[in-house]
Amino acid sequence: MQNYEDSLKSLKQAINSYEKIEKIALTECLNRILATDIIALQDYPNFPTSAMDGYAIKFKDQNENLKIIGEVPAGIFPSFNLKDKECVKTFTGSLMSEGSDTLIPIEKVEIKGDILTIKEKVGKGFAVRKIGESYKKGEILLKKGTKINYSEIALLAELGYFHISVFIKPIIGVLSSGNEIKDLGESLDNPAQIRSSNHVAIANMAKKLNCDVRIFPLLKDDKEKTNSTLKQALNSCDILITTGGVSMGDFDFLKQAIKEYQIIIDKVNIKPGKHIKIAKFEDKFIFALPGFPYSAMVMFNLYVRELLNAWLLQEKDYVFKAFLNTDYKKKSLHLEFVACNIEFKDGKIYANLKGKKEGSSAIINNLNNKAALMIANDDIKENDLVDIVLMS
């Protein structure tokens, strides 16, 4: 049995690079992950540009009456070459006329016929966007691994991209097992049966992390069926997540079936999730998670999320410090991940344990609201600083 830190090292050492890439239309790339660096092919702006409505002038002419010789609407290349004591009406986004070096705002001038008088002077280069002010040719504007939001889409459109190379969403297979579980919409025949929540919870956690999901039919506790189902499921996904069947019961067949593959992790000294198993087959991963919904969701955040972030180049740190709002007495010899809520008070971050229930099977509601996990390696006193893991 490994400790938590060593188990993470084992997983990271087993992670292969993920190079599945596709090109999609810019209009379809929201929340997708860039698979290449985006580099500026030219300076932007590539010509001095007006940042306001006003008049393009020579800085040295501000004490003079200036003749208005024309105007340059946005989108029109200027044909004027300013001489001394001349100016050109210029609009926001218009290119500056040759010979000009300053933009005098429209509210700082008086106009009589075609003569302009400056009421209030400005500094040289005022309201003029210089060449390369936004970005310069060769500059990396978006790095490989960037999650594409609306602002990135705007930049890519400005750069002229119509199709974008993104990582193909990893396919996550979800397989829940157990004779006692019933699927959505099925009635419970006796008090020993329960409705499966793992498959829908895990599926939606995976979707939130930019994955496509395939939910397989619930698997009954059958040794031969377990072996064949596992192999079939692996053929159609990149990561297979199973729930149930990994502890010490006579009907826990998944733990036996997984032994056919390269075992990365076999039990970790943590609570919940001690019986987690992680295996690898070629470039695919199997995460065998506990059957208790709370335990399964915690293990997803601690291990599956680690793999997905590595594959999709998401450099995120989910661990931060917080003050504990009450004493906590450790319940086991394991490293404990304790459900808490995050609160902000007097400029500080607090981990609040109020209302959190104990036990492995009865506390799925512990993960509601602003839920996180407090890491407890020992008893903790009120107002002590603790490590907190954010949930997905």
ChimeraX attribute file (.defattr): number of C-alpha atoms within 10 A of each C-alpha:
attribute: neighborCount
match mode: 1-to-1
recipient: residues
	/A:1	13
	/A:2	15
	/A:3	14
	/A:4	17
	/A:5	10
	/A:6	13
	/A:7	20
	/A:8	18
	/A:9	10
	/A:10	15
	/A:11	18
	/A:12	15
	/A:13	10
	/A:14	15
	/A:15	17
	/A:16	13
	/A:17	11
	/A:18	16
	/A:19	12
	/A:20	12
	/A:21	15
	/A:22	14
	/A:23	15
	/A:24	15
	/A:25	11
	/A:26	18
	/A:27	11
	/A:28	11
	/A:29	21
	/A:30	14
	/A:31	16
	/A:32	23
	/A:33	25
	/A:34	25
	/A:35	24
	/A:36	16
	/A:37	14
	/A:38	20
	/A:39	16
	/A:40	17
	/A:41	13
	/A:42	14
	/A:43	17
	/A:44	20
	/A:45	17
	/A:46	17
	/A:47	16
	/A:48	22
	/A:49	23
	/A:50	28
	/A:51	19
	/A:52	19
	/A:53	18
	/A:54	23
	/A:55	28
	/A:56	31
	/A:57	30
	/A:58	22
	/A:59	18
	/A:60	12
	/A:61	14
	/A:62	18
	/A:63	13
	/A:64	13
	/A:65	16
	/A:66	21
	/A:67	19
	/A:68	19
	/A:69	14
	/A:70	15
	/A:71	20
	/A:72	21
	/A:73	14
	/A:74	15
	/A:75	10
	/A:76	10
	/A:77	12
	/A:78	18
	/A:79	11
	/A:80	17
	/A:81	13
	/A:82	17
	/A:83	13
	/A:84	14
	/A:85	18
	/A:86	23
	/A:87	31
	/A:88	24
	/A:89	22
	/A:90	29
	/A:91	24
	/A:92	15
	/A:93	19
	/A:94	23
	/A:95	25
	/A:96	28
	/A:97	26
	/A:98	15
	/A:99	16
	/A:100	23
	/A:101	18
	/A:102	24
	/A:103	31
	/A:104	31
	/A:105	23
	/A:106	16
	/A:107	11
	/A:108	14
	/A:109	15
	/A:110	13
	/A:111	14
	/A:112	8
	/A:113	8
	/A:114	11
	/A:115	15
	/A:116	19
	/A:117	16
	/A:118	20
	/A:119	13
	/A:120	12
	/A:121	14
	/A:122	16
	/A:123	10
	/A:124	15
	/A:125	18
	/A:126	18
	/A:127	21
	/A:128	23
	/A:129	23
	/A:130	16
	/A:131	15
	/A:132	15
	/A:133	14
	/A:134	11
	/A:135	18
	/A:136	18
	/A:137	13
	/A:138	12
	/A:139	13
	/A:140	14
	/A:141	14
	/A:142	18
	/A:143	15
	/A:144	18
	/A:145	21
	/A:146	21
	/A:147	20
	/A:148	19
	/A:149	13
	/A:150	11
	/A:151	10
	/A:152	17
	/A:153	19
	/A:154	13
	/A:155	13
	/A:156	20
	/A:157	14
	/A:158	10
	/A:159	15
	/A:160	10
	/A:161	13
	/A:162	12
	/A:163	16
	/A:164	22
	/A:165	20
	/A:166	24
	/A:167	23
	/A:168	21
	/A:169	19
	/A:170	21
	/A:171	18
	/A:172	25
	/A:173	25
	/A:174	26
	/A:175	24
	/A:176	27
	/A:177	26
	/A:178	21
	/A:179	14
	/A:180	15
	/A:181	19
	/A:182	18
	/A:183	16
	/A:184	11
	/A:185	7
	/A:186	9
	/A:187	11
	/A:188	14
	/A:189	9
	/A:190	8
	/A:191	7
	/A:192	9
	/A:193	14
	/A:194	16
	/A:195	14
	/A:196	20
	/A:197	18
	/A:198	25
	/A:199	25
	/A:200	15
	/A:201	15
	/A:202	25
	/A:203	20
	/A:204	14
	/A:205	19
	/A:206	23
	/A:207	15
	/A:208	12
	/A:209	17
	/A:210	20
	/A:211	18
	/A:212	18
	/A:213	21
	/A:214	17
	/A:215	17
	/A:216	14
	/A:217	13
	/A:218	17
	/A:219	19
	/A:220	17
	/A:221	19
	/A:222	15
	/A:223	14
	/A:224	10
	/A:225	12
	/A:226	21
	/A:227	16
	/A:228	11
	/A:229	15
	/A:230	18
	/A:231	12
	/A:232	10
	/A:233	20
	/A:234	18
	/A:235	11
	/A:236	13
	/A:237	19
	/A:238	19
	/A:239	24
	/A:240	26
	/A:241	26
	/A:242	27
	/A:243	26
	/A:244	25
	/A:245	26
	/A:246	26
	/A:247	20
	/A:248	10
	/A:249	8
	/A:250	8
	/A:251	16
	/A:252	19
	/A:253	24
	/A:254	24
	/A:255	20
	/A:256	13
	/A:257	19
	/A:258	23
	/A:259	12
	/A:260	12
	/A:261	14
	/A:262	14
	/A:263	15
	/A:264	19
	/A:265	21
	/A:266	18
	/A:267	19
	/A:268	22
	/A:269	19
	/A:270	22
	/A:271	21
	/A:272	24
	/A:273	26
	/A:274	23
	/A:275	22
	/A:276	25
	/A:277	24
	/A:278	24
	/A:279	21
	/A:280	21
	/A:281	15
	/A:282	8
	/A:283	12
	/A:284	15
	/A:285	25
	/A:286	25
	/A:287	23
	/A:288	27
	/A:289	30
	/A:290	27
	/A:291	24
	/A:292	20
	/A:293	24
	/A:294	24
	/A:295	24
	/A:296	26
	/A:297	25
	/A:298	25
	/A:299	21
	/A:300	21
	/A:301	17
	/A:302	20
	/A:303	18
	/A:304	21
	/A:305	18
	/A:306	18
	/A:307	21
	/A:308	19
	/A:309	15
	/A:310	17
	/A:311	18
	/A:312	26
	/A:313	20
	/A:314	17
	/A:315	11
	/A:316	9
	/A:317	8
	/A:318	14
	/A:319	16
	/A:320	13
	/A:321	16
	/A:322	21
	/A:323	20
	/A:324	24
	/A:325	18
	/A:326	16
	/A:327	13
	/A:328	15
	/A:329	11
	/A:330	15
	/A:331	14
	/A:332	11
	/A:333	11
	/A:334	18
	/A:335	20
	/A:336	20
	/A:337	22
	/A:338	22
	/A:339	29
	/A:340	27
	/A:341	22
	/A:342	19
	/A:343	15
	/A:344	10
	/A:345	7
	/A:346	6
	/A:347	6
	/A:348	10
	/A:349	17
	/A:350	24
	/A:351	26
	/A:352	20
	/A:353	19
	/A:354	11
	/A:355	11
	/A:356	15
	/A:357	15
	/A:358	12
	/A:359	11
	/A:360	16
	/A:361	12
	/A:362	12
	/A:363	17
	/A:364	18
	/A:365	14
	/A:366	21
	/A:367	18
	/A:368	12
	/A:369	10
	/A:370	12
	/A:371	20
	/A:372	25
	/A:373	23
	/A:374	25
	/A:375	17
	/A:376	21
	/A:377	15
	/A:378	15
	/A:379	10
	/A:380	16
	/A:381	15
	/A:382	11
	/A:383	14
	/A:384	14
	/A:385	17
	/A:386	20
	/A:387	18
	/A:388	26
	/A:389	23
	/A:390	19
	/A:391	19
	/A:392	16
